[in-house]
């Protein structure tokens, strides 16, 4: 296949995913007495999502969880993210649930005055170009883009979704968020916020989750941290990325299982009961914009 053919196929795929071809349900979710969080949910596209499910198999195997990159997000996962953002006064953060909206992201890049224009139009443009050319709606990969202030969710795993929101909290807390975010994109340095945000997620579920949710957070996020550590090390080892990620995942699963058992046993011993979750109401806004 020629380069021209490949380019034409890529452009056709991007058009099919674009707001010109498909719609998007926009929802405002509000936790009573707290901030209003805007959440945009991608329109259901069974064939596309099945392809995305298959392409997400590597992540499913590494985390040993079929919900990873499954492109079918439950109300429970959405509520957890909205609850976390509202509790931490992160009203400006947009949540995109299994959605592809490149025009909307480029608009948010331009309008996000929390970060200096110099950072937005250099590093931020690269981030947003990656979102545009490598659609998570198809390829998966839960993330937070600090330059557009957007959380993207493709996995139905509450702990992973909340972790993206925790990174948003981390960036918002910085005096110079643009420089901090750019620094976190460097090899090995990124592990700083990866570890920090996971600890934040553990604290969140310890306060608001039941013992099963607290244990699950450890079982999921420790292997993910292992994959991330392995991936960062793999960048320094020629053709060693996959092997390092597998090794990291294996270590993470062992550590995560031990931590999950410790949390479960501690909860039983203390007779702990979780604090009730804050109810979240969803209200269709009647607008359509993006896929």
Secondary structure as UniProt FT lines:
FT   HELIX           3..17
FT   TURN            19..21
FT   STRAND          24..31
FT   TURN            32..33
FT   STRAND          36..42
FT   HELIX           46..55
FT   HELIX           57..63
FT   TURN            66..69
FT   HELIX           75..87
FT   TURN            88..89
FT   TURN            91..92
FT   STRAND          94..97
FT   HELIX           102..111
FT   TURN            113..114
FT   HELIX           117..119
FT   HELIX           120..124
FT   HELIX           125..133
FT   HELIX           136..139
FT   STRAND          143..145
FT   TURN            146..149
FT   STRAND          150..153
FT   HELIX           158..172
FT   TURN            175..176
FT   HELIX           177..184
FT   TURN            187..190
FT   HELIX           191..208
FT   HELIX           211..234
FT   TURN            235..236
FT   TURN            238..239
FT   HELIX           241..270
FT   STRAND          280..288
//
